[in-house]
């Protein structure tokens, strides 16, 4: 994702920086809400695994996977930490 916009860096570094800040903000917010939603649904269906492990939180540090986050920036696809569930 970042590589697609490297030509903007040489033309207008300020615009590239602004784009990068907005991109990172959107990615962190969307991954956090997405994984929190998994935890919330699992908890509402009676599985307290996510709650016991502290995953029922809107804290991005709990939901972001370092490798998945880096892959989103470099390759355009990635992942957050999966919310553990008890299938029983």
PDB file of N, CA, C and O in Angstrom:
ATOM      1  N   UNK A   1       0.819  -1.190   0.000  1.00  0.00           N
ATOM      2  CA  UNK A   1       0.000   0.000   0.000  1.00  0.00           C
ATOM      3  C   UNK A   1       0.864   1.255   0.000  1.00  0.00           C
ATOM      4  O   UNK A   1       0.613   2.206  -0.739  1.00  0.00           O
ATOM      5  N   UNK A   2       1.862   1.231   0.827  1.00  0.00           N
ATOM      6  CA  UNK A   2       2.761   2.382   0.888  1.00  0.00           C
ATOM      7  C   UNK A   2       3.557   2.488  -0.412  1.00  0.00           C
ATOM      8  O   UNK A   2       3.799   3.593  -0.897  1.00  0.00           O
ATOM      9  N   UNK A   3       3.966   1.350  -0.982  1.00  0.00           N
ATOM     10  CA  UNK A   3       4.788   1.365  -2.189  1.00  0.00           C
ATOM     11  C   UNK A   3       4.048   1.968  -3.379  1.00  0.00           C
ATOM     12  O   UNK A   3       4.669   2.562  -4.260  1.00  0.00           O
ATOM     13  N   UNK A   4       2.729   1.819  -3.408  1.00  0.00           N
ATOM     14  CA  UNK A   4       1.948   2.378  -4.510  1.00  0.00           C
ATOM     15  C   UNK A   4       2.026   3.898  -4.547  1.00  0.00           C
ATOM     16  O   UNK A   4       1.825   4.507  -5.598  1.00  0.00           O
ATOM     17  N   UNK A   5       2.315   4.506  -3.415  1.00  0.00           N
ATOM     18  CA  UNK A   5       2.296   5.968  -3.319  1.00  0.00           C
ATOM     19  C   UNK A   5       3.681   6.577  -3.138  1.00  0.00           C
ATOM     20  O   UNK A   5       3.792   7.730  -2.723  1.00  0.00           O
ATOM     21  N   UNK A   6       4.723   5.836  -3.436  1.00  0.00           N
ATOM     22  CA  UNK A   6       6.078   6.368  -3.280  1.00  0.00           C
ATOM     23  C   UNK A   6       6.373   7.516  -4.241  1.00  0.00           C
ATOM     24  O   UNK A   6       7.202   8.374  -3.935  1.00  0.00           O
ATOM     25  N   UNK A   7       5.711   7.548  -5.396  1.00  0.00           N
ATOM     26  CA  UNK A   7       5.938   8.659  -6.322  1.00  0.00           C
ATOM     27  C   UNK A   7       5.459   9.981  -5.724  1.00  0.00           C
ATOM     28  O   UNK A   7       6.002  11.038  -6.043  1.00  0.00           O
ATOM     29  N   UNK A   8       4.447   9.926  -4.860  1.00  0.00           N
ATOM     30  CA  UNK A   8       3.961  11.133  -4.178  1.00  0.00           C
ATOM     31  C   UNK A   8       5.023  11.646  -3.213  1.00  0.00           C
ATOM     32  O   UNK A   8       5.132  12.854  -2.999  1.00  0.00           O
ATOM     33  N   UNK A   9       5.809  10.739  -2.628  1.00  0.00           N
ATOM     34  CA  UNK A   9       6.857  11.133  -1.684  1.00  0.00           C
ATOM     35  C   UNK A   9       7.857  12.075  -2.338  1.00  0.00           C
ATOM     36  O   UNK A   9       8.261  13.065  -1.729  1.00  0.00           O
ATOM     37  N   UNK A  10       8.263  11.780  -3.571  1.00  0.00           N
ATOM     38  CA  UNK A  10       9.239  12.645  -4.241  1.00  0.00           C
ATOM     39  C   UNK A  10       8.614  13.959  -4.716  1.00  0.00           C
ATOM     40  O   UNK A  10       9.301  14.978  -4.789  1.00  0.00           O
ATOM     41  N   UNK A  11       7.327  13.942  -5.036  1.00  0.00           N
ATOM     42  CA  UNK A  11       6.663  15.153  -5.528  1.00  0.00           C
ATOM     43  C   UNK A  11       6.194  16.063  -4.399  1.00  0.00           C
ATOM     44  O   UNK A  11       6.365  17.280  -4.461  1.00  0.00           O
ATOM     45  N   UNK A  12       5.597  15.462  -3.357  1.00  0.00           N
ATOM     46  CA  UNK A  12       5.033  16.253  -2.261  1.00  0.00           C
ATOM     47  C   UNK A  12       5.145  15.459  -0.959  1.00  0.00           C
ATOM     48  O   UNK A  12       4.216  14.735  -0.601  1.00  0.00           O
ATOM     49  N   UNK A  13       6.264  15.585  -0.250  1.00  0.00           N
ATOM     50  CA  UNK A  13       6.465  14.814   0.984  1.00  0.00           C
ATOM     51  C   UNK A  13       5.390  15.074   2.041  1.00  0.00           C
ATOM     52  O   UNK A  13       5.036  14.172   2.800  1.00  0.00           O
ATOM     53  N   UNK A  14       4.877  16.289   2.090  1.00  0.00           N
ATOM     54  CA  UNK A  14       3.828  16.603   3.062  1.00  0.00           C
ATOM     55  C   UNK A  14       2.558  15.814   2.796  1.00  0.00           C
ATOM     56  O   UNK A  14       1.926  15.311   3.725  1.00  0.00           O
ATOM     57  N   UNK A  15       2.185  15.706   1.528  1.00  0.00           N
ATOM     58  CA  UNK A  15       0.992  14.937   1.158  1.00  0.00           C
ATOM     59  C   UNK A  15       1.199  13.455   1.466  1.00  0.00           C
ATOM     60  O   UNK A  15       0.277  12.780   1.923  1.00  0.00           O
ATOM     61  N   UNK A  16       2.408  12.950   1.216  1.00  0.00           N
ATOM     62  CA  UNK A  16       2.700  11.549   1.518  1.00  0.00           C
ATOM     63  C   UNK A  16       2.603  11.291   3.016  1.00  0.00           C
ATOM     64  O   UNK A  16       2.041  10.280   3.439  1.00  0.00           O
ATOM     65  N   UNK A  17       3.145  12.196   3.815  1.00  0.00           N
ATOM     66  CA  UNK A  17       3.072  12.052   5.267  1.00  0.00           C
ATOM     67  C   UNK A  17       1.622  12.092   5.744  1.00  0.00           C
ATOM     68  O   UNK A  17       1.219  11.290   6.587  1.00  0.00           O
ATOM     69  N   UNK A  18       0.851  13.016   5.211  1.00  0.00           N
ATOM     70  CA  UNK A  18      -0.562  13.120   5.579  1.00  0.00           C
ATOM     71  C   UNK A  18      -1.318  11.853   5.191  1.00  0.00           C
ATOM     72  O   UNK A  18      -2.120  11.341   5.972  1.00  0.00           O
ATOM     73  N   UNK A  19      -1.064  11.348   3.986  1.00  0.00           N
ATOM     74  CA  UNK A  19      -1.686  10.104   3.535  1.00  0.00           C
ATOM     75  C   UNK A  19      -1.327   8.954   4.465  1.00  0.00           C
ATOM     76  O   UNK A  19      -2.195   8.166   4.840  1.00  0.00           O
ATOM     77  N   UNK A  20      -0.064   8.853   4.836  1.00  0.00           N
ATOM     78  CA  UNK A  20       0.393   7.771   5.709  1.00  0.00           C
ATOM     79  C   UNK A  20      -0.256   7.856   7.083  1.00  0.00           C
ATOM     80  O   UNK A  20      -0.655   6.832   7.638  1.00  0.00           O
ATOM     81  N   UNK A  21      -0.368   9.044   7.635  1.00  0.00           N
ATOM     82  CA  UNK A  21      -1.012   9.217   8.944  1.00  0.00           C
ATOM     83  C   UNK A  21      -2.476   8.800   8.876  1.00  0.00           C
ATOM     84  O   UNK A  21      -2.958   8.083   9.754  1.00  0.00           O
ATOM     85  N   UNK A  22      -3.188   9.244   7.837  1.00  0.00           N
ATOM     86  CA  UNK A  22      -4.599   8.861   7.689  1.00  0.00           C
ATOM     87  C   UNK A  22      -4.742   7.357   7.472  1.00  0.00           C
ATOM     88  O   UNK A  22      -5.651   6.733   8.020  1.00  0.00           O
ATOM     89  N   UNK A  23      -3.858   6.782   6.684  1.00  0.00           N
ATOM     90  CA  UNK A  23      -3.905   5.347   6.421  1.00  0.00           C
ATOM     91  C   UNK A  23      -3.696   4.550   7.702  1.00  0.00           C
ATOM     92  O   UNK A  23      -4.454   3.623   7.986  1.00  0.00           O
ATOM     93  N   UNK A  24      -2.680   4.902   8.474  1.00  0.00           N
ATOM     94  CA  UNK A  24      -2.412   4.186   9.719  1.00  0.00           C
ATOM     95  C   UNK A  24      -3.557   4.337  10.715  1.00  0.00           C
ATOM     96  O   UNK A  24      -3.922   3.378  11.395  1.00  0.00           O
ATOM     97  N   UNK A  25      -4.117   5.526  10.802  1.00  0.00           N
ATOM     98  CA  UNK A  25      -5.245   5.751  11.706  1.00  0.00           C
ATOM     99  C   UNK A  25      -6.440   4.890  11.306  1.00  0.00           C
ATOM    100  O   UNK A  25      -7.072   4.266  12.158  1.00  0.00           O
ATOM    101  N   UNK A  26      -6.743   4.858  10.028  1.00  0.00           N
ATOM    102  CA  UNK A  26      -7.871   4.056   9.548  1.00  0.00           C
ATOM    103  C   UNK A  26      -7.632   2.566   9.763  1.00  0.00           C
ATOM    104  O   UNK A  26      -8.548   1.843  10.155  1.00  0.00           O
ATOM    105  N   UNK A  27      -6.418   2.104   9.512  1.00  0.00           N
ATOM    106  CA  UNK A  27      -6.115   0.685   9.690  1.00  0.00           C
ATOM    107  C   UNK A  27      -6.205   0.266  11.148  1.00  0.00           C
ATOM    108  O   UNK A  27      -6.786  -0.773  11.462  1.00  0.00           O
ATOM    109  N   UNK A  28      -5.642   1.058  12.031  1.00  0.00           N
ATOM    110  CA  UNK A  28      -5.683   0.726  13.461  1.00  0.00           C
ATOM    111  C   UNK A  28      -7.124   0.721  13.956  1.00  0.00           C
ATOM    112  O   UNK A  28      -7.538  -0.196  14.666  1.00  0.00           O
ATOM    113  N   UNK A  29      -7.882   1.735  13.584  1.00  0.00           N
ATOM    114  CA  UNK A  29      -9.277   1.818  14.035  1.00  0.00           C
ATOM    115  C   UNK A  29     -10.111   0.669  13.488  1.00  0.00           C
ATOM    116  O   UNK A  29     -10.881   0.060  14.230  1.00  0.00           O
ATOM    117  N   UNK A  30      -9.974   0.365  12.212  1.00  0.00           N
ATOM    118  CA  UNK A  30     -10.807  -0.680  11.616  1.00  0.00           C
ATOM    119  C   UNK A  30     -10.450  -2.067  12.139  1.00  0.00           C
ATOM    120  O   UNK A  30     -11.345  -2.865  12.415  1.00  0.00           O
ATOM    121  N   UNK A  31      -9.173  -2.368  12.281  1.00  0.00           N
ATOM    122  CA  UNK A  31      -8.789  -3.674  12.827  1.00  0.00           C
ATOM    123  C   UNK A  31      -9.231  -3.826  14.277  1.00  0.00           C
ATOM    124  O   UNK A  31      -9.663  -4.903  14.689  1.00  0.00           O
ATOM    125  N   UNK A  32      -9.125  -2.760  15.042  1.00  0.00           N
ATOM    126  CA  UNK A  32      -9.527  -2.810  16.449  1.00  0.00           C
ATOM    127  C   UNK A  32     -11.021  -3.064  16.577  1.00  0.00           C
ATOM    128  O   UNK A  32     -11.443  -3.933  17.341  1.00  0.00           O
ATOM    129  N   UNK A  33     -11.818  -2.314  15.838  1.00  0.00           N
ATOM    130  CA  UNK A  33     -13.274  -2.493  15.906  1.00  0.00           C
ATOM    131  C   UNK A  33     -13.671  -3.871  15.384  1.00  0.00           C
ATOM    132  O   UNK A  33     -14.564  -4.509  15.942  1.00  0.00           O
ATOM    133  N   UNK A  34     -13.021  -4.332  14.326  1.00  0.00           N
ATOM    134  CA  UNK A  34     -13.332  -5.646  13.759  1.00  0.00           C
ATOM    135  C   UNK A  34     -13.092  -6.762  14.775  1.00  0.00           C
ATOM    136  O   UNK A  34     -13.973  -7.589  15.010  1.00  0.00           O
ATOM    137  N   UNK A  35     -11.917  -6.788  15.368  1.00  0.00           N
ATOM    138  CA  UNK A  35     -11.597  -7.853  16.324  1.00  0.00           C
ATOM    139  C   UNK A  35     -12.395  -7.712  17.621  1.00  0.00           C
ATOM    140  O   UNK A  35     -12.773  -8.716  18.224  1.00  0.00           O
ATOM    141  N   UNK A  36     -12.654  -6.481  18.052  1.00  0.00           N
ATOM    142  CA  UNK A  36     -13.507  -6.267  19.221  1.00  0.00           C
ATOM    143  C   UNK A  36     -14.903  -6.825  18.962  1.00  0.00           C
ATOM    144  O   UNK A  36     -15.523  -7.398  19.858  1.00  0.00           O
ATOM    145  N   UNK A  37     -15.393  -6.657  17.742  1.00  0.00           N
ATOM    146  CA  UNK A  37     -16.720  -7.178  17.395  1.00  0.00           C
ATOM    147  C   UNK A  37     -16.760  -8.696  17.489  1.00  0.00           C
ATOM    148  O   UNK A  37     -17.753  -9.262  17.946  1.00  0.00           O
ATOM    149  N   UNK A  38     -15.693  -9.357  17.061  1.00  0.00           N
ATOM    150  CA  UNK A  38     -15.625 -10.813  17.225  1.00  0.00           C
ATOM    151  C   UNK A  38     -15.736 -11.185  18.698  1.00  0.00           C
ATOM    152  O   UNK A  38     -16.492 -12.087  19.059  1.00  0.00           O
ATOM    153  N   UNK A  39     -14.989 -10.496  19.541  1.00  0.00           N
ATOM    154  CA  UNK A  39     -15.006 -10.782  20.981  1.00  0.00           C
ATOM    155  C   UNK A  39     -16.376 -10.497  21.578  1.00  0.00           C
ATOM    156  O   UNK A  39     -16.853 -11.259  22.420  1.00  0.00           O
ATOM    157  N   UNK A  40     -17.009  -9.421  21.160  1.00  0.00           N
ATOM    158  CA  UNK A  40     -18.322  -9.051  21.683  1.00  0.00           C
ATOM    159  C   UNK A  40     -19.382 -10.082  21.299  1.00  0.00           C
ATOM    160  O   UNK A  40     -20.204 -10.463  22.133  1.00  0.00           O
ATOM    161  N   UNK A  41     -19.370 -10.530  20.063  1.00  0.00           N
ATOM    162  CA  UNK A  41     -20.339 -11.537  19.619  1.00  0.00           C
ATOM    163  C   UNK A  41     -20.113 -12.854  20.347  1.00  0.00           C
ATOM    164  O   UNK A  41     -21.070 -13.489  20.788  1.00  0.00           O
ATOM    165  N   UNK A  42     -18.858 -13.270  20.477  1.00  0.00           N
ATOM    166  CA  UNK A  42     -18.572 -14.515  21.197  1.00  0.00           C
ATOM    167  C   UNK A  42     -19.046 -14.425  22.643  1.00  0.00           C
ATOM    168  O   UNK A  42     -19.616 -15.381  23.170  1.00  0.00           O
ATOM    169  N   UNK A  43     -18.816 -13.293  23.283  1.00  0.00           N
ATOM    170  CA  UNK A  43     -19.249 -13.108  24.671  1.00  0.00           C
ATOM    171  C   UNK A  43     -20.768 -13.099  24.767  1.00  0.00           C
ATOM    172  O   UNK A  43     -21.336 -13.690  25.685  1.00  0.00           O
ATOM    173  N   UNK A  44     -21.427 -12.436  23.828  1.00  0.00           N
ATOM    174  CA  UNK A  44     -22.892 -12.382  23.874  1.00  0.00           C
ATOM    175  C   UNK A  44     -23.519 -13.745  23.601  1.00  0.00           C
ATOM    176  O   UNK A  44     -24.665 -13.984  23.982  1.00  0.00           O
ATOM    177  N   UNK A  45     -22.787 -14.637  22.950  1.00  0.00           N
ATOM    178  CA  UNK A  45     -23.289 -15.991  22.705  1.00  0.00           C
ATOM    179  C   UNK A  45     -22.877 -16.972  23.799  1.00  0.00           C
ATOM    180  O   UNK A  45     -23.097 -18.176  23.669  1.00  0.00           O
ATOM    181  N   UNK A  46     -22.283 -16.463  24.870  1.00  0.00           N
ATOM    182  CA  UNK A  46     -21.999 -17.294  26.036  1.00  0.00           C
ATOM    183  C   UNK A  46     -20.568 -17.767  26.189  1.00  0.00           C
ATOM    184  O   UNK A  46     -20.267 -18.483  27.144  1.00  0.00           O
ATOM    185  N   UNK A  47     -19.685 -17.398  25.296  1.00  0.00           N
ATOM    186  CA  UNK A  47     -18.280 -17.806  25.394  1.00  0.00           C
ATOM    187  C   UNK A  47     -17.489 -16.689  26.076  1.00  0.00           C
ATOM    188  O   UNK A  47     -17.344 -15.601  25.518  1.00  0.00           O
ATOM    189  N   UNK A  48     -16.983 -16.951  27.269  1.00  0.00           N
ATOM    190  CA  UNK A  48     -16.265 -15.908  28.012  1.00  0.00           C
ATOM    191  C   UNK A  48     -14.749 -15.974  27.826  1.00  0.00           C
ATOM    192  O   UNK A  48     -14.016 -15.315  28.564  1.00  0.00           O
ATOM    193  N   UNK A  49     -14.268 -16.747  26.865  1.00  0.00           N
ATOM    194  CA  UNK A  49     -12.828 -16.885  26.635  1.00  0.00           C
ATOM    195  C   UNK A  49     -12.182 -15.536  26.306  1.00  0.00           C
ATOM    196  O   UNK A  49     -11.161 -15.178  26.894  1.00  0.00           O
ATOM    197  N   UNK A  50     -12.764 -14.801  25.385  1.00  0.00           N
ATOM    198  CA  UNK A  50     -12.193 -13.503  24.995  1.00  0.00           C
ATOM    199  C   UNK A  50     -12.196 -12.531  26.169  1.00  0.00           C
ATOM    200  O   UNK A  50     -11.245 -11.771  26.352  1.00  0.00           O
ATOM    201  N   UNK A  51     -13.252 -12.553  26.954  1.00  0.00           N
ATOM    202  CA  UNK A  51     -13.334 -11.651  28.107  1.00  0.00           C
ATOM    203  C   UNK A  51     -12.275 -12.003  29.147  1.00  0.00           C
ATOM    204  O   UNK A  51     -11.629 -11.116  29.705  1.00  0.00           O
ATOM    205  N   UNK A  52     -12.100 -13.293  29.406  1.00  0.00           N
ATOM    206  CA  UNK A  52     -11.098 -13.723  30.389  1.00  0.00           C
ATOM    207  C   UNK A  52      -9.682 -13.391  29.943  1.00  0.00           C
ATOM    208  O   UNK A  52      -8.814 -13.143  30.780  1.00  0.00           O
ATOM    209  N   UNK A  53      -9.439 -13.382  28.648  1.00  0.00           N
ATOM    210  CA  UNK A  53      -8.102 -13.097  28.122  1.00  0.00           C
ATOM    211  C   UNK A  53      -7.875 -11.614  27.840  1.00  0.00           C
ATOM    212  O   UNK A  53      -6.833 -11.237  27.303  1.00  0.00           O
ATOM    213  N   UNK A  54      -8.841 -10.775  28.198  1.00  0.00           N
ATOM    214  CA  UNK A  54      -8.679  -9.336  28.026  1.00  0.00           C
ATOM    215  C   UNK A  54      -8.872  -8.839  26.612  1.00  0.00           C
ATOM    216  O   UNK A  54      -8.431  -7.738  26.283  1.00  0.00           O
ATOM    217  N   UNK A  55      -9.514  -9.617  25.770  1.00  0.00           N
ATOM    218  CA  UNK A  55      -9.706  -9.229  24.371  1.00  0.00           C
ATOM    219  C   UNK A  55     -10.988  -8.447  24.142  1.00  0.00           C
ATOM    220  O   UNK A  55     -11.216  -7.939  23.044  1.00  0.00           O
ATOM    221  N   UNK A  56     -11.835  -8.342  25.173  1.00  0.00           N
ATOM    222  CA  UNK A  56     -13.062  -7.557  25.068  1.00  0.00           C
ATOM    223  C   UNK A  56     -12.716  -6.112  25.418  1.00  0.00           C
ATOM    224  O   UNK A  56     -13.133  -5.586  26.450  1.00  0.00           O
ATOM    225  N   UNK A  57     -11.951  -5.494  24.541  1.00  0.00           N
ATOM    226  CA  UNK A  57     -11.405  -4.168  24.795  1.00  0.00           C
ATOM    227  C   UNK A  57     -11.235  -3.434  23.470  1.00  0.00           C
ATOM    228  O   UNK A  57     -11.022  -4.058  22.431  1.00  0.00           O
ATOM    229  N   UNK A  58     -11.329  -2.125  23.511  1.00  0.00           N
ATOM    230  CA  UNK A  58     -11.073  -1.316  22.320  1.00  0.00           C
ATOM    231  C   UNK A  58      -9.634  -0.795  22.294  1.00  0.00           C
ATOM    232  O   UNK A  58      -9.321   0.141  21.558  1.00  0.00           O
ATOM    233  N   UNK A  59      -8.772  -1.400  23.093  1.00  0.00           N
ATOM    234  CA  UNK A  59      -7.355  -1.038  23.107  1.00  0.00           C
ATOM    235  C   UNK A  59      -6.683  -1.678  21.885  1.00  0.00           C
ATOM    236  O   UNK A  59      -6.654  -2.905  21.786  1.00  0.00           O
ATOM    237  N   UNK A  60      -6.149  -0.892  20.963  1.00  0.00           N
ATOM    238  CA  UNK A  60      -5.560  -1.458  19.748  1.00  0.00           C
ATOM    239  C   UNK A  60      -4.390  -2.400  20.011  1.00  0.00           C
ATOM    240  O   UNK A  60      -4.152  -3.323  19.232  1.00  0.00           O
ATOM    241  N   UNK A  61      -3.659  -2.177  21.099  1.00  0.00           N
ATOM    242  CA  UNK A  61      -2.503  -3.040  21.381  1.00  0.00           C
ATOM    243  C   UNK A  61      -2.918  -4.484  21.594  1.00  0.00           C
ATOM    244  O   UNK A  61      -2.124  -5.395  21.358  1.00  0.00           O
ATOM    245  N   UNK A  62      -4.138  -4.705  22.031  1.00  0.00           N
ATOM    246  CA  UNK A  62      -4.634  -6.054  22.289  1.00  0.00           C
ATOM    247  C   UNK A  62      -4.960  -6.773  20.982  1.00  0.00           C
ATOM    248  O   UNK A  62      -4.857  -7.997  20.908  1.00  0.00           O
ATOM    249  N   UNK A  63      -5.349  -6.029  19.959  1.00  0.00           N
ATOM    250  CA  UNK A  63      -5.881  -6.633  18.741  1.00  0.00           C
ATOM    251  C   UNK A  63      -4.935  -6.627  17.547  1.00  0.00           C
ATOM    252  O   UNK A  63      -5.187  -7.341  16.576  1.00  0.00           O
ATOM    253  N   UNK A  64      -3.864  -5.856  17.582  1.00  0.00           N
ATOM    254  CA  UNK A  64      -2.982  -5.761  16.420  1.00  0.00           C
ATOM    255  C   UNK A  64      -1.891  -6.823  16.467  1.00  0.00           C
ATOM    256  O   UNK A  64      -1.213  -6.994  17.480  1.00  0.00           O
ATOM    257  N   UNK A  65      -1.737  -7.520  15.369  1.00  0.00           N
ATOM    258  CA  UNK A  65      -0.668  -8.493  15.210  1.00  0.00           C
ATOM    259  C   UNK A  65       0.478  -7.789  14.477  1.00  0.00           C
ATOM    260  O   UNK A  65       0.252  -7.226  13.406  1.00  0.00           O
ATOM    261  N   UNK A  66       1.697  -7.804  15.022  1.00  0.00           N
ATOM    262  CA  UNK A  66       2.793  -7.060  14.376  1.00  0.00           C
ATOM    263  C   UNK A  66       3.046  -7.478  12.926  1.00  0.00           C
ATOM    264  O   UNK A  66       3.215  -6.622  12.057  1.00  0.00           O
ATOM    265  N   UNK A  67       3.071  -8.765  12.662  1.00  0.00           N
ATOM    266  CA  UNK A  67       3.326  -9.233  11.302  1.00  0.00           C
ATOM    267  C   UNK A  67       2.175  -8.869  10.374  1.00  0.00           C
ATOM    268  O   UNK A  67       2.399  -8.401   9.257  1.00  0.00           O
ATOM    269  N   UNK A  68       0.950  -9.083  10.830  1.00  0.00           N
ATOM    270  CA  UNK A  68      -0.216  -8.754  10.014  1.00  0.00           C
ATOM    271  C   UNK A  68      -0.319  -7.274   9.715  1.00  0.00           C
ATOM    272  O   UNK A  68      -0.703  -6.882   8.613  1.00  0.00           O
ATOM    273  N   UNK A  69       0.021  -6.454  10.692  1.00  0.00           N
ATOM    274  CA  UNK A  69      -0.027  -5.004  10.490  1.00  0.00           C
ATOM    275  C   UNK A  69       1.036  -4.550   9.490  1.00  0.00           C
ATOM    276  O   UNK A  69       0.768  -3.692   8.649  1.00  0.00           O
ATOM    277  N   UNK A  70       2.221  -5.112   9.575  1.00  0.00           N
ATOM    278  CA  UNK A  70       3.283  -4.781   8.629  1.00  0.00           C
ATOM    279  C   UNK A  70       2.913  -5.227   7.214  1.00  0.00           C
ATOM    280  O   UNK A  70       3.185  -4.524   6.241  1.00  0.00           O
ATOM    281  N   UNK A  71       2.294  -6.394   7.113  1.00  0.00           N
ATOM    282  CA  UNK A  71       1.878  -6.892   5.800  1.00  0.00           C
ATOM    283  C   UNK A  71       0.833  -5.986   5.157  1.00  0.00           C
ATOM    284  O   UNK A  71       0.835  -5.803   3.939  1.00  0.00           O
ATOM    285  N   UNK A  72      -0.063  -5.418   5.970  1.00  0.00           N
ATOM    286  CA  UNK A  72      -1.064  -4.502   5.410  1.00  0.00           C
ATOM    287  C   UNK A  72      -0.368  -3.312   4.763  1.00  0.00           C
ATOM    288  O   UNK A  72      -0.741  -2.887   3.670  1.00  0.00           O
ATOM    289  N   UNK A  73       0.630  -2.782   5.430  1.00  0.00           N
ATOM    290  CA  UNK A  73       1.334  -1.617   4.887  1.00  0.00           C
ATOM    291  C   UNK A  73       2.143  -1.958   3.642  1.00  0.00           C
ATOM    292  O   UNK A  73       2.162  -1.186   2.683  1.00  0.00           O
ATOM    293  N   UNK A  74       2.808  -3.104   3.653  1.00  0.00           N
ATOM    294  CA  UNK A  74       3.698  -3.451   2.553  1.00  0.00           C
ATOM    295  C   UNK A  74       2.983  -4.106   1.380  1.00  0.00           C
ATOM    296  O   UNK A  74       3.251  -3.773   0.225  1.00  0.00           O
ATOM    297  N   UNK A  75       2.073  -5.038   1.668  1.00  0.00           N
ATOM    298  CA  UNK A  75       1.464  -5.831   0.604  1.00  0.00           C
ATOM    299  C   UNK A  75       0.012  -5.468   0.311  1.00  0.00           C
ATOM    300  O   UNK A  75      -0.516  -5.845  -0.736  1.00  0.00           O
ATOM    301  N   UNK A  76      -0.639  -4.746   1.211  1.00  0.00           N
ATOM    302  CA  UNK A  76      -2.034  -4.390   0.984  1.00  0.00           C
ATOM    303  C   UNK A  76      -3.022  -5.374   1.564  1.00  0.00           C
ATOM    304  O   UNK A  76      -4.232  -5.183   1.435  1.00  0.00           O
ATOM    305  N   UNK A  77      -2.532  -6.427   2.202  1.00  0.00           N
ATOM    306  CA  UNK A  77      -3.412  -7.351   2.914  1.00  0.00           C
ATOM    307  C   UNK A  77      -2.716  -7.765   4.200  1.00  0.00           C
ATOM    308  O   UNK A  77      -1.487  -7.774   4.268  1.00  0.00           O
ATOM    309  N   UNK A  78      -3.482  -8.101   5.203  1.00  0.00           N
ATOM    310  CA  UNK A  78      -2.902  -8.482   6.492  1.00  0.00           C
ATOM    311  C   UNK A  78      -3.980  -8.979   7.420  1.00  0.00           C
ATOM    312  O   UNK A  78      -5.054  -9.383   6.976  1.00  0.00           O
ATOM    313  N   UNK A  79      -3.698  -8.951   8.710  1.00  0.00           N
ATOM    314  CA  UNK A  79      -4.627  -9.512   9.683  1.00  0.00           C
ATOM    315  C   UNK A  79      -4.381  -8.920  11.058  1.00  0.00           C
ATOM    316  O   UNK A  79      -3.323  -8.354  11.334  1.00  0.00           O
ATOM    317  N   UNK A  80      -5.384  -9.063  11.914  1.00  0.00           N
ATOM    318  CA  UNK A  80      -5.256  -8.733  13.326  1.00  0.00           C
ATOM    319  C   UNK A  80      -5.110 -10.028  14.106  1.00  0.00           C
ATOM    320  O   UNK A  80      -5.195 -11.115  13.535  1.00  0.00           O
ATOM    321  N   UNK A  81      -4.892  -9.916  15.403  1.00  0.00           N
ATOM    322  CA  UNK A  81      -4.816 -11.120  16.230  1.00  0.00           C
ATOM    323  C   UNK A  81      -6.193 -11.759  16.277  1.00  0.00           C
ATOM    324  O   UNK A  81      -7.166 -11.084  16.614  1.00  0.00           O
ATOM    325  N   UNK A  82      -6.302 -13.031  15.950  1.00  0.00           N
ATOM    326  CA  UNK A  82      -7.610 -13.678  16.022  1.00  0.00           C
ATOM    327  C   UNK A  82      -8.090 -13.773  17.470  1.00  0.00           C
ATOM    328  O   UNK A  82      -7.299 -14.002  18.385  1.00  0.00           O
ATOM    329  N   UNK A  83      -9.383 -13.596  17.659  1.00  0.00           N
ATOM    330  CA  UNK A  83      -9.967 -13.709  18.993  1.00  0.00           C
ATOM    331  C   UNK A  83     -10.170 -15.186  19.291  1.00  0.00           C
ATOM    332  O   UNK A  83     -10.831 -15.884  18.522  1.00  0.00           O
ATOM    333  N   UNK A  84      -9.610 -15.676  20.401  1.00  0.00           N
ATOM    334  CA  UNK A  84      -9.789 -17.087  20.734  1.00  0.00           C
ATOM    335  C   UNK A  84     -11.224 -17.355  21.182  1.00  0.00           C
ATOM    336  O   UNK A  84     -11.818 -16.561  21.911  1.00  0.00           O
ATOM    337  N   UNK A  85     -11.763 -18.474  20.740  1.00  0.00           N
ATOM    338  CA  UNK A  85     -13.109 -18.878  21.146  1.00  0.00           C
ATOM    339  C   UNK A  85     -13.088 -20.335  21.577  1.00  0.00           C
ATOM    340  O   UNK A  85     -12.227 -21.111  21.161  1.00  0.00           O
ATOM    341  N   UNK A  86     -14.037 -20.685  22.405  1.00  0.00           N
ATOM    342  CA  UNK A  86     -14.220 -22.063  22.836  1.00  0.00           C
ATOM    343  C   UNK A  86     -15.367 -22.635  22.011  1.00  0.00           C
ATOM    344  O   UNK A  86     -16.504 -22.188  22.166  1.00  0.00           O
ATOM    345  N   UNK A  87     -15.107 -23.609  21.139  1.00  0.00           N
ATOM    346  CA  UNK A  87     -16.159 -24.107  20.257  1.00  0.00           C
ATOM    347  C   UNK A  87     -17.254 -24.895  20.978  1.00  0.00           C
ATOM    348  O   UNK A  87     -18.248 -25.261  20.352  1.00  0.00           O
ATOM    349  N   UNK A  88     -17.103 -25.157  22.237  1.00  0.00           N
ATOM    350  CA  UNK A  88     -18.122 -25.928  22.962  1.00  0.00           C
ATOM    351  C   UNK A  88     -19.233 -25.061  23.419  1.00  0.00           C
ATOM    352  O   UNK A  88     -20.176 -25.545  24.045  1.00  0.00           O
TER     353      UNK A  88
END
